[in-house]
Amino acid sequence: MSPSQVEAVQQRDTVLSVKNLVTHFFIREGEVHAVDGVNLHVEKGETLAIVGESGCGKSVTALSMLRLIASPPGKVLSGNVIFQGQDLLHMKQSQLRKIRGKGIALILQEPMSSLNPSWTIGRQIMEAIELNQGIKGKEAKEKAIEMLKLVRIPAAESRFNNYPHELSGGMKQRVMIAMALACRPQILIADEPTASLDVTIQAQIMELMKQLKREIGTTVILITHDLGVVAEMADRVTIMYAGQVVETADVFSIFHNPAHPYTRGIVRTIMDLKDKNHRLEVIPGDPPNLLNPPPGCRFNPRCAFAKEICREKDPDYKRVKGSDGRWVRCHFPLI
Amino acid sequence: MKRYILMRLLYTVVVILGVSILVFVITHVIGNPVNTMLPLQATDAERAALKHQLGLDKPLMVQLSEFLGGMFRLDFGKSWWQQVPALGIVLHKIPATLQLVATALVIAVVVAIPLGIIAAYKPGTLLDRILTTTSLIGICLPPFWVGLMFVLFFAVKLGWFYTSGYGTIRHLILPALTLSVVPMGHLAQIVRFSMAEQLNAQYSITARAKGASDFAVLFAHALKNAATSIVTMGGMDLGRLLAGETAAVEVVFGWPGFGTLIVDTIGRQDFPLLQAEVFLVAVIICFINLAVDISYGYFDPRIRY
């Protein structure tokens, strides 16, 4: 796709758009269709949540955007990731490196293993500052301590010299956030930032992210499977299922007026505490094996509304008629 | 740290004592140096006289206690063969072997580490496959055979180096190269696999995500974490080279070092000399292990003594 064609699809205040992203993993058993035609865009200043079950391709999507997929076995087969008018998937490594960090920063989901165990946390934050803010030495060190204070790490000056194993999981995740913010990114991707933490720490980290977002105003892509977090943090939501985006809408519509049967299914799995007789609903069946996805719509084996065409033809991902920026991948959308 | 080193030194003493006693008992029970030292037609009286002279007619426990007493004064007695203090002979031969082993290890490190890193950086490529296969073959080849092949080709056919002897760099290269083959294979494998593991670790993705160059990820991030495995393998190989693998290679190349000496000593059943050799090898290996363990603390901050 040429830049002009790319431009034509972009919206006014879109800072990042992903088009038809396809990432497969080539393993002994065959080809895993981990991400199969993902489309999404992020608007300036918003928080976009990417939601889906484990293994639906959320993290692979995020890593593919910055070309951080381990290859082999993974390979980004096609697609465009447009940021500042440039396609990240088709640029030189040296150019891409300037966008990683300063343009788009990443917080990974495992704070335990995402920090280098043999470097002090201070040095790791300093590296982010030196690479992305163009300052070095003592000045960078002061900035790093400032970042530790920003993420509310007590006794930041002495913590600076700690190694990751000397910190708790929640503290490590704060360091990860500090490190990502130290890059001064335009977009911050947080990949399940609280998944491996216990519940009280999860709440603290989410609260911190919310505060920082208010203070700094970065655009955030939040990858999660926690609908509670989505309700609290997100402006818009992109729902993924089996390597594809099935629906995108504003957060209110997702919860109150979902268009895709899958979205409706996951929203209904939330407990309504006010309704004493409410039984927890589940979606029957399991997500498909991505080594061999079902023909037609990938959700059809579990869908209560599936008809003949759903088993034969994969629906297009298209704009919902008469809606304001709602997209759905379904032959028979619910709205 | 001080306490740890002190404990380790104490432990070293125990190891050396154990090894020395073991070798002493085995040689004295199995060996019969009198037969080796006297001509075949020697009379029983002559044999008994020599046995008495060497002190081999005393009860084993008495001999052992005399030997241990001497060992604590670093006195292993005189070599039966050369009639000079045994430890002196061994110490005299050590530098030539150290020169050989150090050269071999340097060659192995200089070749294996960069190649292993490149293979880990580009896994699955042709270079990676060639490297993993050849390094495996290198580990499997017996050094004495490799040495003979090198002699045939580089010394006899091409005439670049001397077939044997000691003194110049043209004497040194072939035996050092021969000796470097096995550790080179070991190191290439361990570097390849531990670096690949580190490059796939989450923290390497984190580093790349903040804009670090591949060079920085490889050398500043991953190598330090892979270092403990690499140093462990290097230390083991160094010990193996000093303790045994030099013997065959030194004999093939007529290198007047510790390895040749040990082969001679065993053949002559020169017990005092053998004990001095075993003692020295044990000391060296214990110190290599200590150095390796201390280095862990430098590479991995989770390890503290």
Interface residues (C-beta under 8 A of the other chain):
Chain A: L63 L66 L68 A70 P72 Q93 R97 K98 R100 G101 K102 A105 L106 L108 E110 S113 S114 L115 N116 P117 S118 W119 T120 E127 A128 L131 N132 Y163 H165 M176 M179 A180 C183
Chain B: P123 G124 N200 A201 Q202 Y203 I205 T206 A207 R208 A209 K210 G211 A212 S213 D214 A216 H221 K224 N225 F299 D300 P301 R302
